[in-house]
Structures are given as C-alpha cells and as structure tokens.
Amino acid sequence: MKLPAEAALEKCIGEQPMVLERMTRAERVSPVYSAGDYSYRNARLFGDRWLLAGDAAGFIDPVFSSGVFLAIMSAEKAADALDEVLNDESKKRRLFKDYSRRVNYVMDCPLDGREVRERKRST
C-alpha cells in the first residue's frame, strides 16, 4: 500500500535511529511532497535541421549513473552523426534515423544495462 508523502517521510525517519535522534526537535515548516515517475522521452529525436541529445532527448534517471550514461552516450552519438552530416549532407536522413534508433534502443533497456549487453551479444 502506498503511503501519503508525509506518512512515508515519518516512516523512513522512524526506521533510522540516527536520523530519528537528529529529528526529534525538528519542526516542519512546509508541506511534504513526493515525486513519482519523473522520467520522460521525446517521440522524435530529430527533424530536418535539428537533433535532440542528452536530457533533451529523454530523461530517465537523475540519481543513478544510468541517466548520466544515457546523456553522454546520446551526446557522443549525436556528435558522430553531425560530424558525418557536415561532411556529406546527403547522409543526414539515414544518420539521424540511425542515431534515433540507437538512443531509443538504450532507453528501452533496463536501467542497469544488463539487457543492453545481452542484446549486443545476440546481434
């Protein structure tokens, strides 16, 4: 059963003796809020004269390294695609589609990356 934000905070504080001790005389000065699924993905990662990378393409996880991995990986892939397009604009559509496919592939995988490694071995 999901607890309301304030009850969840109180429960977490109560389960940690050191935190509970430090919070005994604390006074709450604002309401307690919680955030649920804060991830998002853009349906389109490119257009005729634009390409989304990093958090603009999708935001998966701000706490763990998987979010950082996605941002860096998409930036590297975007830079590779743009470098080639600047040398030969006729490749733009194919390269941007390939970029979009690669980034979406990684965003579709579990955040710990195990499935990414398994998929690469099987292809």
Buried (B, 14 or more C-beta within 10 A) or exposed (E): EEEEEEEEBBEEBEEEEEEEEEBEEEEEEEEEEEEEEEEEEBEEBBEEEEBBBBBBBBBBBEEEEBBBBBBEBBEEBBEBBBEBBEEEEEEBEEBBEBBBEBBBEBBEBEBEEEEBEEEEEEE
